Amino acid sequence: MRTRSGVRALQYIAVICYLVFLGFPLLWLISSSLKSPQEFASITPSLLPKHFDLSNYTDALNEQGLVRGLSNSLQISIYSTILVLIVALPVSYALARFRSRLRPLTNGWILVSQVFPVILIVIPLFMILRPLHLTNTIPGVVIVYMVWSLPFALWMLQGYVAAVPRELEEAASVDGAGRIRTIVSIVMPLLRPGLIATAMFTFISAWNEFFFALVLLQDPQLKTLPLVLARFVGAEGQVQFGPLAAASVLATVPSLVFFAFLQRRLTSGLLSGAVKG
C-alpha cells in the first residue's frame, strides 16, 4: 500500500514538474510583456513585473501592423487547412483501402518529403510560382503550405482510415450505398477525431511557418504574423523586448484557444489514429 502511495506521489510530482517546465516560458513571456523598459535594463531580472505596463501592447498593435499580420496568417492557415483536408481525405482513403504497386512508392514519397530541408526547395519553388504570378500573393502561399503539409496529413489520416472496420463499409455496400455515399455517411463520421487532429496540426504548421512567407511575400500588407514579429528586431540587432513579448502573447492566443476548444477531440483522435498505421 505504501509502495503504491509512493509511486503515485512520484507521478504527481513528475506531472507538476512537467507542467512547470511547459508553462514557465509562457509565464515569463506574459510577465515580460507587462514590464517597462527600465525593468528590462535592470541587472537583476525579476519573474513578475514591479509595475504593470500596458504600453507594450499598444506599441505592438500600432507600430508594426500586428493586426494585419494576424489577419493574413489567419486567412492563410484556414484556407490551407481546408484544402489539405479536402485533398488528404480521399487520397488517404485510397492508400489505406486499395492495394497497388504505387502504394509503396507513395508512402516512400511521403517519408522522404519530410526530411527535405526547406532551403533546398524554396528557390526552385519561387522559380515555378513566379511565371504563374503566384509570388507575393495570398493564394500562392496557401498552395505552398498545402503542398508542404499534405504528406504529413496523408500519413496521419492513413492510420485513422485503417482503424475503421471494413465490415462497416461492406454492410453499407450490401444496403446499396455507393463508394462516395459510404465515405460520406460511414467513414467520415468515424474519422472526425482524426480530421480534427490533422486540421489542428496543419493549422499550427501554417500559423508558425516563417521561411516560405519570407521568400514569397514582399508586400508589407501581405506579411504574415511571424514576419511581423521579426520586425521587432532591428537591423543592428536591437530588440524591442517589451513590444515583442506583447506581440508574441497576442500571437499565441489563437493557437491556445483552438487547442483548448478541441482538446478532448484532439486527444481521442490521436489515440484512435495510433491503433493502426
KOLDREN-917325 format. One record per residue (C-alpha): residue number from 1; residue in one letter; x, y, z. Coordinates in Angstrom, 3 decimals, m for minus. Example, Ala and Ser with C-alpha at 12.3 -4.5 7.8 and 13.67 -1.06 7.14 Angstrom:
# KOLDREN-917325
<r num="1" residu="A" u="12.300" v="m4.500" w="7.800"/>
<r num="2" residu="S" u="13.670" v="m1.060" w="7.140"/>
# end
This chain:
# KOLDREN-917325
<r num="1" residu="M" u="0.000" v="0.000" w="0.000"/>
<r num="2" residu="R" u="2.790" v="2.371" w="0.900"/>
<r num="3" residu="T" u="4.573" v="1.463" w="m2.300"/>
<r num="4" residu="R" u="1.535" v="2.423" w="m4.368"/>
<r num="5" residu="S" u="1.156" v="5.694" w="m2.491"/>
<r num="6" residu="G" u="4.827" v="6.480" w="m3.025"/>
<r num="7" residu="V" u="4.610" v="5.713" w="m6.737"/>
<r num="8" residu="R" u="1.507" v="7.848" w="m7.103"/>
<r num="9" residu="A" u="3.176" v="10.720" w="m5.251"/>
<r num="10" residu="L" u="6.173" v="10.495" w="m7.574"/>
<r num="11" residu="Q" u="3.811" v="10.515" w="m10.553"/>
<r num="12" residu="Y" u="2.114" v="13.663" w="m9.320"/>
<r num="13" residu="I" u="5.476" v="15.316" w="m8.722"/>
<r num="14" residu="A" u="6.611" v="14.361" w="m12.219"/>
<r num="15" residu="V" u="3.423" v="15.769" w="m13.741"/>
<r num="16" residu="I" u="3.759" v="19.010" w="m11.774"/>
<r num="17" residu="C" u="7.393" v="19.396" w="m12.852"/>
<r num="18" residu="Y" u="6.407" v="18.749" w="m16.452"/>
<r num="19" residu="L" u="3.626" v="21.353" w="m16.288"/>
<r num="20" residu="V" u="6.012" v="23.885" w="m14.765"/>
<r num="21" residu="F" u="8.541" v="23.101" w="m17.492"/>
<r num="22" residu="L" u="5.913" v="23.710" w="m20.190"/>
<r num="23" residu="G" u="4.225" v="26.685" w="m18.564"/>
<r num="24" residu="F" u="7.265" v="28.654" w="m17.379"/>
<r num="25" residu="P" u="8.183" v="30.083" w="m20.835"/>
<r num="26" residu="L" u="4.606" v="31.293" w="m21.316"/>
<r num="27" residu="L" u="4.546" v="32.779" w="m17.820"/>
<r num="28" residu="W" u="7.861" v="34.548" w="m18.459"/>
<r num="29" residu="L" u="6.542" v="35.821" w="m21.807"/>
<r num="30" residu="I" u="3.395" v="37.272" w="m20.255"/>
<r num="31" residu="S" u="5.421" v="38.802" w="m17.424"/>
<r num="32" residu="S" u="7.869" v="40.361" w="m19.888"/>
<r num="33" residu="S" u="5.032" v="41.855" w="m21.910"/>
<r num="34" residu="L" u="3.961" v="43.820" w="m18.815"/>
<r num="35" residu="K" u="7.404" v="45.153" w="m17.877"/>
<r num="36" residu="S" u="8.663" v="48.662" w="m18.506"/>
<r num="37" residu="P" u="11.895" v="49.400" w="m20.438"/>
<r num="38" residu="Q" u="13.591" v="50.261" w="m17.149"/>
<r num="39" residu="E" u="12.938" v="46.758" w="m15.799"/>
<r num="40" residu="F" u="14.447" v="45.193" w="m18.934"/>
<r num="41" residu="A" u="17.583" v="47.254" w="m18.346"/>
<r num="42" residu="S" u="17.836" v="46.120" w="m14.718"/>
<r num="43" residu="I" u="20.837" v="43.985" w="m13.790"/>
<r num="44" residu="T" u="18.717" v="41.708" w="m11.575"/>
<r num="45" residu="P" u="15.731" v="40.402" w="m13.569"/>
<r num="46" residu="S" u="12.524" v="39.512" w="m11.765"/>
<r num="47" residu="L" u="9.875" v="36.990" w="m12.673"/>
<r num="48" residu="L" u="6.944" v="39.314" w="m12.010"/>
<r num="49" residu="P" u="6.837" v="42.946" w="m13.141"/>
<r num="50" residu="K" u="7.125" v="45.559" w="m10.426"/>
<r num="51" residu="H" u="4.701" v="47.847" w="m12.240"/>
<r num="52" residu="F" u="2.250" v="46.656" w="m14.860"/>
<r num="53" residu="D" u="2.883" v="48.500" w="m18.117"/>
<r num="54" residu="L" u="0.296" v="48.027" w="m20.884"/>
<r num="55" residu="S" u="2.068" v="50.360" w="m23.298"/>
<r num="56" residu="N" u="3.880" v="47.368" w="m24.807"/>
<r num="57" residu="Y" u="0.567" v="46.056" w="m26.142"/>
<r num="58" residu="T" u="m0.310" v="49.485" w="m27.521"/>
<r num="59" residu="D" u="3.037" v="49.731" w="m29.287"/>
<r num="60" residu="A" u="2.731" v="46.204" w="m30.655"/>
<r num="61" residu="L" u="m0.709" v="46.862" w="m32.113"/>
<r num="62" residu="N" u="0.046" v="50.305" w="m33.525"/>
<r num="63" residu="E" u="3.641" v="50.247" w="m34.756"/>
<r num="64" residu="Q" u="4.261" v="47.040" w="m36.726"/>
<r num="65" residu="G" u="0.913" v="46.188" w="m38.314"/>
<r num="66" residu="L" u="0.255" v="43.292" w="m35.975"/>
<r num="67" residu="V" u="m3.484" v="43.197" w="m36.680"/>
<r num="68" residu="R" u="m2.886" v="43.000" w="m40.427"/>
<r num="69" residu="G" u="m0.352" v="40.205" w="m39.940"/>
<r num="70" residu="L" u="m2.776" v="38.375" w="m37.648"/>
<r num="71" residu="S" u="m5.498" v="38.607" w="m40.293"/>
<r num="72" residu="N" u="m3.187" v="37.382" w="m43.065"/>
<r num="73" residu="S" u="m1.958" v="34.422" w="m41.023"/>
<r num="74" residu="L" u="m5.496" v="33.510" w="m40.053"/>
<r num="75" residu="Q" u="m6.662" v="33.532" w="m43.675"/>
<r num="76" residu="I" u="m3.701" v="31.518" w="m44.922"/>
<r num="77" residu="S" u="m3.924" v="28.975" w="m42.093"/>
<r num="78" residu="I" u="m7.669" v="28.411" w="m42.511"/>
<r num="79" residu="Y" u="m7.566" v="28.146" w="m46.314"/>
<r num="80" residu="S" u="m4.564" v="25.828" w="m46.360"/>
<r num="81" residu="T" u="m6.119" v="23.613" w="m43.653"/>
<r num="82" residu="I" u="m9.386" v="23.289" w="m45.591"/>
<r num="83" residu="L" u="m7.567" v="22.437" w="m48.828"/>
<r num="84" residu="V" u="m5.348" v="19.888" w="m47.096"/>
<r num="85" residu="L" u="m8.364" v="18.103" w="m45.631"/>
<r num="86" residu="I" u="m10.232" v="18.136" w="m48.961"/>
<r num="87" residu="V" u="m7.269" v="16.559" w="m50.759"/>
<r num="88" residu="A" u="m5.969" v="14.309" w="m47.979"/>
<r num="89" residu="L" u="m9.238" v="12.560" w="m47.095"/>
<r num="90" residu="P" u="m9.886" v="10.766" w="m50.430"/>
<r num="91" residu="V" u="m6.185" v="10.141" w="m51.082"/>
<r num="92" residu="S" u="m5.566" v="8.651" w="m47.640"/>
<r num="93" residu="Y" u="m8.686" v="6.516" w="m48.040"/>
<r num="94" residu="A" u="m7.373" v="5.184" w="m51.347"/>
<r num="95" residu="L" u="m3.939" v="4.495" w="m49.877"/>
<r num="96" residu="A" u="m5.387" v="2.651" w="m46.884"/>
<r num="97" residu="R" u="m8.034" v="0.632" w="m48.723"/>
<r num="98" residu="F" u="m6.691" v="m0.154" w="m52.200"/>
<r num="99" residu="R" u="m3.624" v="m2.311" w="m52.773"/>
<r num="100" residu="S" u="m1.484" v="m1.322" w="m55.761"/>
<r num="101" residu="R" u="2.124" v="m1.088" w="m56.863"/>
<r num="102" residu="L" u="2.040" v="2.678" w="m56.408"/>
<r num="103" residu="R" u="1.274" v="2.447" w="m52.709"/>
<r num="104" residu="P" u="4.863" v="1.698" w="m51.534"/>
<r num="105" residu="L" u="6.151" v="4.467" w="m53.806"/>
<r num="106" residu="T" u="3.601" v="6.918" w="m52.436"/>
<r num="107" residu="N" u="4.421" v="6.041" w="m48.835"/>
<r num="108" residu="G" u="8.094" v="6.388" w="m49.652"/>
<r num="109" residu="W" u="7.480" v="9.820" w="m51.133"/>
<r num="110" residu="I" u="5.583" v="10.822" w="m48.002"/>
<r num="111" residu="L" u="8.504" v="9.843" w="m45.769"/>
<r num="112" residu="V" u="11.226" v="11.305" w="m47.982"/>
<r num="113" residu="S" u="9.405" v="14.624" w="m48.353"/>
<r num="114" residu="Q" u="9.532" v="15.114" w="m44.583"/>
<r num="115" residu="V" u="13.337" v="15.093" w="m44.461"/>
<r num="116" residu="F" u="13.896" v="17.650" w="m47.255"/>
<r num="117" residu="P" u="15.437" v="20.874" w="m45.936"/>
<r num="118" residu="V" u="13.295" v="23.863" w="m46.830"/>
<r num="119" residu="I" u="16.328" v="25.761" w="m48.131"/>
<r num="120" residu="L" u="16.770" v="23.207" w="m50.922"/>
<r num="121" residu="I" u="13.316" v="23.672" w="m52.423"/>
<r num="122" residu="V" u="12.457" v="27.307" w="m51.766"/>
<r num="123" residu="I" u="14.392" v="28.721" w="m54.747"/>
<r num="124" residu="P" u="13.027" v="26.186" w="m57.309"/>
<r num="125" residu="L" u="9.595" v="26.769" w="m55.797"/>
<r num="126" residu="F" u="9.972" v="30.502" w="m56.286"/>
<r num="127" residu="M" u="11.028" v="29.987" w="m59.906"/>
<r num="128" residu="I" u="7.924" v="27.847" w="m60.520"/>
<r num="129" residu="L" u="5.490" v="30.264" w="m58.915"/>
<r num="130" residu="R" u="6.855" v="33.459" w="m60.465"/>
<r num="131" residu="P" u="5.744" v="32.734" w="m64.087"/>
<r num="132" residu="L" u="2.324" v="31.797" w="m62.706"/>
<r num="133" residu="H" u="2.099" v="35.206" w="m60.927"/>
<r num="134" residu="L" u="1.636" v="33.473" w="m57.579"/>
<r num="135" residu="T" u="4.541" v="35.100" w="m55.769"/>
<r num="136" residu="N" u="3.661" v="37.921" w="m53.390"/>
<r num="137" residu="T" u="0.068" v="36.678" w="m53.207"/>
<r num="138" residu="I" u="m2.022" v="35.008" w="m50.530"/>
<r num="139" residu="P" u="m3.185" v="32.182" w="m52.870"/>
<r num="140" residu="G" u="0.431" v="31.351" w="m53.740"/>
<r num="141" residu="V" u="1.368" v="30.960" w="m50.073"/>
<r num="142" residu="V" u="m1.770" v="28.902" w="m49.431"/>
<r num="143" residu="I" u="m0.826" v="26.491" w="m52.236"/>
<r num="144" residu="V" u="2.723" v="26.160" w="m50.917"/>
<r num="145" residu="Y" u="1.532" v="25.476" w="m47.365"/>
<r num="146" residu="M" u="m0.973" v="22.947" w="m48.644"/>
<r num="147" residu="V" u="1.653" v="21.041" w="m50.627"/>
<r num="148" residu="W" u="4.105" v="21.190" w="m47.720"/>
<r num="149" residu="S" u="1.593" v="19.922" w="m45.149"/>
<r num="150" residu="L" u="m0.087" v="17.333" w="m47.369"/>
<r num="151" residu="P" u="2.433" v="14.457" w="m46.841"/>
<r num="152" residu="F" u="2.130" v="14.665" w="m43.069"/>
<r num="153" residu="A" u="m1.673" v="14.853" w="m43.312"/>
<r num="154" residu="L" u="m1.718" v="11.783" w="m45.563"/>
<r num="155" residu="W" u="0.492" v="9.874" w="m43.151"/>
<r num="156" residu="M" u="m1.778" v="10.706" w="m40.217"/>
<r num="157" residu="L" u="m5.085" v="10.008" w="m41.943"/>
<r num="158" residu="Q" u="m3.924" v="6.653" w="m43.298"/>
<r num="159" residu="G" u="m3.780" v="5.346" w="m39.748"/>
<r num="160" residu="Y" u="m7.234" v="6.654" w="m38.946"/>
<r num="161" residu="V" u="m8.767" v="5.152" w="m42.114"/>
<r num="162" residu="A" u="m7.080" v="1.800" w="m41.436"/>
<r num="163" residu="A" u="m8.667" v="1.790" w="m37.966"/>
<r num="164" residu="V" u="m12.180" v="1.894" w="m39.446"/>
<r num="165" residu="P" u="m13.505" v="m1.702" w="m39.767"/>
<r num="166" residu="R" u="m14.042" v="m2.819" w="m43.349"/>
<r num="167" residu="E" u="m17.183" v="m4.650" w="m42.255"/>
<r num="168" residu="L" u="m19.000" v="m1.338" w="m41.861"/>
<r num="169" residu="E" u="m18.269" v="m0.409" w="m45.466"/>
<r num="170" residu="E" u="m19.247" v="m3.849" w="m46.674"/>
<r num="171" residu="A" u="m22.553" v="m3.605" w="m44.817"/>
<r num="172" residu="A" u="m23.213" v="m0.222" w="m46.406"/>
<r num="173" residu="S" u="m22.411" v="m1.682" w="m49.820"/>
<r num="174" residu="V" u="m24.872" v="m4.536" w="m49.249"/>
<r num="175" residu="D" u="m27.536" v="m1.947" w="m48.419"/>
<r num="176" residu="G" u="m26.945" v="m0.326" w="m51.807"/>
<r num="177" residu="A" u="m24.671" v="2.583" w="m50.840"/>
<r num="178" residu="G" u="m22.037" v="3.604" w="m53.382"/>
<r num="179" residu="R" u="m18.421" v="4.346" w="m52.635"/>
<r num="180" residu="I" u="m18.911" v="8.103" w="m52.220"/>
<r num="181" residu="R" u="m22.022" v="7.642" w="m50.071"/>
<r num="182" residu="T" u="m20.128" v="5.157" w="m47.907"/>
<r num="183" residu="I" u="m17.239" v="7.576" w="m47.392"/>
<r num="184" residu="V" u="m19.523" v="10.498" w="m46.575"/>
<r num="185" residu="S" u="m22.057" v="8.681" w="m44.393"/>
<r num="186" residu="I" u="m19.978" v="5.925" w="m42.765"/>
<r num="187" residu="V" u="m16.274" v="6.709" w="m42.889"/>
<r num="188" residu="M" u="m16.237" v="10.473" w="m42.339"/>
<r num="189" residu="P" u="m18.199" v="10.461" w="m39.042"/>
<r num="190" residu="L" u="m15.804" v="7.834" w="m37.676"/>
<r num="191" residu="L" u="m12.835" v="9.872" w="m38.918"/>
<r num="192" residu="R" u="m13.981" v="13.059" w="m37.220"/>
<r num="193" residu="P" u="m11.387" v="12.876" w="m34.395"/>
<r num="194" residu="G" u="m8.664" v="12.148" w="m36.949"/>
<r num="195" residu="L" u="m9.770" v="15.007" w="m39.172"/>
<r num="196" residu="I" u="m9.750" v="17.364" w="m36.202"/>
<r num="197" residu="A" u="m6.263" v="16.233" w="m35.171"/>
<r num="198" residu="T" u="m4.962" v="16.604" w="m38.726"/>
<r num="199" residu="A" u="m6.604" v="20.001" w="m39.085"/>
<r num="200" residu="M" u="m5.033" v="21.234" w="m35.860"/>
<r num="201" residu="F" u="m1.527" v="20.161" w="m36.804"/>
<r num="202" residu="T" u="m1.942" v="21.638" w="m40.289"/>
<r num="203" residu="F" u="m3.276" v="24.898" w="m38.899"/>
<r num="204" residu="I" u="m0.469" v="25.296" w="m36.375"/>
<r num="205" residu="S" u="2.127" v="24.424" w="m39.020"/>
<r num="206" residu="A" u="0.812" v="27.161" w="m41.308"/>
<r num="207" residu="W" u="0.380" v="29.584" w="m38.414"/>
<r num="208" residu="N" u="4.018" v="29.288" w="m37.314"/>
<r num="209" residu="E" u="5.683" v="28.990" w="m40.743"/>
<r num="210" residu="F" u="8.294" v="31.674" w="m41.458"/>
<r num="211" residu="F" u="10.711" v="30.821" w="m44.260"/>
<r num="212" residu="F" u="8.305" v="30.309" w="m47.180"/>
<r num="213" residu="A" u="6.452" v="33.510" w="m46.299"/>
<r num="214" residu="L" u="9.737" v="35.399" w="m46.044"/>
<r num="215" residu="V" u="10.736" v="34.421" w="m49.573"/>
<r num="216" residu="L" u="7.350" v="34.588" w="m51.302"/>
<r num="217" residu="L" u="5.853" v="37.732" w="m49.751"/>
<r num="218" residu="Q" u="7.355" v="41.175" w="m50.349"/>
<r num="219" residu="D" u="4.318" v="43.429" w="m49.914"/>
<r num="220" residu="P" u="4.182" v="44.729" w="m46.309"/>
<r num="221" residu="Q" u="0.390" v="44.473" w="m46.412"/>
<r num="222" residu="L" u="0.641" v="40.716" w="m47.042"/>
<r num="223" residu="K" u="3.158" v="39.874" w="m44.329"/>
<r num="224" residu="T" u="2.183" v="37.039" w="m42.029"/>
<r num="225" residu="L" u="2.393" v="37.124" w="m38.251"/>
<r num="226" residu="P" u="5.872" v="35.509" w="m37.919"/>
<r num="227" residu="L" u="7.250" v="38.104" w="m40.362"/>
<r num="228" residu="V" u="5.650" v="40.912" w="m38.379"/>
<r num="229" residu="L" u="7.218" v="39.595" w="m35.174"/>
<r num="230" residu="A" u="10.636" v="39.620" w="m36.855"/>
<r num="231" residu="R" u="10.296" v="43.368" w="m37.390"/>
<r num="232" residu="F" u="10.696" v="43.952" w="m33.669"/>
<r num="233" residu="V" u="14.360" v="43.019" w="m34.108"/>
<r num="234" residu="G" u="16.195" v="45.987" w="m35.616"/>
<r num="235" residu="A" u="18.724" v="45.883" w="m38.434"/>
<r num="236" residu="E" u="21.574" v="46.207" w="m35.937"/>
<r num="237" residu="G" u="20.213" v="43.515" w="m33.629"/>
<r num="238" residu="Q" u="18.438" v="45.913" w="m31.285"/>
<r num="239" residu="V" u="15.387" v="44.137" w="m29.898"/>
<r num="240" residu="Q" u="12.253" v="45.834" w="m28.618"/>
<r num="241" residu="F" u="11.779" v="43.329" w="m25.827"/>
<r num="242" residu="G" u="8.549" v="44.706" w="m24.390"/>
<r num="243" residu="P" u="6.558" v="45.115" w="m27.625"/>
<r num="244" residu="L" u="7.994" v="41.828" w="m28.938"/>
<r num="245" residu="A" u="6.818" v="39.979" w="m25.828"/>
<r num="246" residu="A" u="3.389" v="41.602" w="m26.056"/>
<r num="247" residu="A" u="3.076" v="40.743" w="m29.748"/>
<r num="248" residu="S" u="4.166" v="37.166" w="m29.028"/>
<r num="249" residu="V" u="1.474" v="36.830" w="m26.353"/>
<r num="250" residu="L" u="m1.166" v="38.062" w="m28.796"/>
<r num="251" residu="A" u="0.173" v="35.684" w="m31.450"/>
<r num="252" residu="T" u="m0.064" v="32.747" w="m29.047"/>
<r num="253" residu="V" u="m3.691" v="33.340" w="m28.079"/>
<r num="254" residu="P" u="m5.374" v="31.927" w="m31.238"/>
<r num="255" residu="S" u="m3.495" v="28.629" w="m31.115"/>
<r num="256" residu="L" u="m4.186" v="28.272" w="m27.384"/>
<r num="257" residu="V" u="m7.881" v="28.909" w="m27.973"/>
<r num="258" residu="F" u="m8.027" v="26.294" w="m30.739"/>
<r num="259" residu="F" u="m6.244" v="23.676" w="m28.646"/>
<r num="260" residu="A" u="m8.337" v="24.406" w="m25.560"/>
<r num="261" residu="F" u="m11.580" v="24.184" w="m27.538"/>
<r num="262" residu="L" u="m10.660" v="20.925" w="m29.298"/>
<r num="263" residu="Q" u="m8.559" v="19.305" w="m26.583"/>
<r num="264" residu="R" u="m10.806" v="16.302" w="m25.897"/>
<r num="265" residu="R" u="m11.473" v="15.519" w="m29.547"/>
<r num="266" residu="L" u="m7.814" v="16.008" w="m30.421"/>
<r num="267" residu="T" u="m6.709" v="13.557" w="m27.725"/>
<r num="268" residu="S" u="m9.228" v="10.918" w="m28.819"/>
<r num="269" residu="G" u="m8.134" v="11.439" w="m32.414"/>
<r num="270" residu="L" u="m4.503" v="10.831" w="m31.578"/>
<r num="271" residu="L" u="m5.335" v="7.676" w="m29.660"/>
<r num="272" residu="S" u="m7.623" v="6.263" w="m32.358"/>
<r num="273" residu="G" u="m5.084" v="7.004" w="m35.073"/>
<r num="274" residu="A" u="m2.425" v="5.119" w="m33.158"/>
<r num="275" residu="V" u="m4.377" v="1.857" w="m33.288"/>
<r num="276" residu="K" u="m3.304" v="1.060" w="m36.846"/>
<r num="277" residu="G" u="m0.771" v="2.725" w="m39.101"/>
# end
